[in-house]
Amino acid sequence: MDRRTFFKFTALLGSVPLLNRVVYSAPLKIGFGDIKKETPIAVVYHCDFPQEARFETMLTNIGNHLSVYDNDPFKIKIVVVAHGPGVKFFLKDLSGSPWENEPINLSEFERRERDLTLYGVEYYICNITLGRLKLNPEKLYDFTKIVPSGVGAIGELQAKGFGYIKVQ
């Protein structure tokens, strides 16, 4: 089995809804020491904005970015860091959040985000934002990871050689 097939199989296995309910209760919390640059090219996409169209553009850009490197997670590593209003795109539902009355198609965003995880894309969510907005971490998708601070994670990633991209 080649590496790409292995990653696809592993991601598909982890996406089985029944297994997700049993295995995951809340996303994994990671520290800055867990962040490493392990590929020749590594990029962080900064997501601190509330606009759906802008978020859709970011996901499209990430897909295009991966395609330049043959969608090979051994050639490129992409991390999305979300804080502030950018966190809403990673919630299973918006009830109890500042965005609960917004008509966002969360299931479509989840599908696109999860598809990108097949190619090694990771999503880091700011713990400070979760605390300030009193958001339950269990409302986050199971493929996200919680970092102590969104802006702190961006700084760590840049210090470790990740390029910085923010969709305008």
C-alpha positions in Angstrom: 0.0 0.0 0.0 1.5 3.4 -1.0 1.5 6.4 1.4 -1.4 8.2 -0.3 -3.6 5.2 -0.1 -2.7 4.7 3.5 -3.7 8.3 4.4 -6.9 8.0 2.5 -7.8 4.7 4.1 -6.9 6.0 7.6 -8.9 9.2 7.1 -12.0 7.3 5.8 -11.8 4.9 8.7 -11.7 7.8 11.2 -14.7 9.5 9.5 -17.2 6.7 10.2 -19.8 8.5 12.2 -20.4 5.6 14.6 -16.7 5.4 15.5 -16.5 9.1 15.9 -19.2 9.1 18.6 -17.4 6.3 20.4 -13.8 7.4 20.0 -14.1 11.2 20.2 -15.8 13.3 22.8 -13.8 16.5 22.3 -11.0 17.5 19.9 -7.4 16.8 21.0 -5.7 19.6 22.8 -2.1 20.2 21.7 0.6 22.5 23.0 3.0 24.6 21.0 5.7 22.0 21.6 3.6 19.6 19.5 3.8 21.8 16.4 6.6 20.7 14.0 7.6 21.4 10.4 8.1 18.0 8.9 7.7 18.7 5.2 9.8 20.8 2.7 6.9 23.3 2.3 4.6 24.2 5.2 1.9 26.9 5.3 -0.5 28.3 7.8 -3.8 29.8 6.7 -5.1 32.4 9.1 -8.9 32.3 9.7 -10.2 35.1 11.9 -13.0 36.4 9.7 -16.8 35.8 9.6 -17.5 36.0 5.9 -18.7 32.7 4.4 -17.6 33.6 0.8 -14.1 34.4 2.1 -14.0 31.0 3.9 -15.1 29.2 0.8 -12.3 31.0 -1.1 -9.8 29.9 1.5 -10.9 26.2 1.2 -10.7 26.5 -2.6 -7.2 28.0 -2.3 -6.1 25.2 0.0 -7.3 22.6 -2.5 -5.4 24.4 -5.3 -2.3 24.8 -3.2 -2.3 21.0 -2.5 -2.8 20.2 -6.2 0.5 22.0 -7.1 2.2 19.4 -4.8 0.3 16.4 -6.2 -1.9 16.4 -3.1 1.1 14.7 -1.4 1.2 15.3 2.4 4.9 14.4 2.4 5.6 17.4 0.1 3.4 20.0 1.8 1.8 20.6 5.2 -1.1 23.0 5.5 -2.5 24.1 8.8 -5.5 26.4 9.3 -5.6 28.4 12.5 -9.0 29.7 13.5 -9.9 32.2 16.2 -12.5 34.8 16.9 -15.3 34.6 14.4 -13.4 32.1 12.2 -14.2 29.4 14.8 -17.8 29.3 13.7 -16.8 27.4 10.5 -15.7 24.4 12.7 -18.7 24.0 14.9 -21.2 21.1 14.5 -24.0 23.5 15.2 -24.2 27.2 16.0 -26.7 27.0 19.0 -25.5 28.9 22.0 -22.9 30.8 19.9 -22.9 34.5 18.8 -23.7 33.1 15.3 -26.8 30.9 16.1 -29.1 33.0 13.9 -26.9 32.9 10.9 -28.0 30.6 8.0 -24.7 28.9 7.4 -24.5 25.5 5.6 -22.3 23.9 8.2 -22.6 20.4 6.7 -21.1 21.5 3.4 -18.2 23.2 5.2 -17.6 20.1 7.2 -17.5 17.9 4.1 -15.0 20.2 2.4 -12.9 20.5 5.5 -12.9 16.8 6.2 -12.0 16.1 2.5 -8.9 18.2 2.9 -7.8 16.2 6.0 -7.3 13.3 3.6 -4.3 15.3 2.3 -2.9 16.1 5.8 -4.6 19.5 6.3 -5.0 20.2 10.0 -7.3 22.7 11.8 -6.2 24.4 15.0 -8.8 26.1 17.0 -8.1 28.8 19.6 -8.8 27.8 23.2 -9.0 31.5 24.3 -11.8 32.0 21.8 -13.7 29.0 23.1 -13.4 30.2 26.7 -14.3 33.8 26.0 -17.4 32.8 24.0 -18.2 29.9 26.4 -18.2 27.4 23.5 -18.2 23.7 24.4 -15.1 22.1 22.7 -17.3 19.0 22.1 -19.2 21.2 19.5 -16.1 21.2 17.4 -15.6 18.7 14.6 -13.6 15.7 15.6 -10.8 16.4 13.1 -9.9 19.8 14.8 -7.2 20.3 17.4 -7.4 22.9 20.2 -4.3 25.1 20.7 -3.8 27.4 23.7 -4.0 30.6 21.5 -4.8 31.1 17.8 -2.4 34.0 17.3 0.2 32.3 19.5 -0.1 29.2 17.2 0.4 31.4 14.1 3.5 32.9 15.7 4.8 29.4 16.6 4.2 28.1 13.1 5.9 31.0 11.5 8.9 30.7 13.8 9.1 27.0 12.8 9.2 27.8 9.1 5.6 27.9 8.0 4.7 30.5 5.5 1.7 32.8 6.3 -1.4 33.2 4.1 -4.5 35.1 4.8 -7.3 35.3 2.3 -8.6 38.8 1.8 
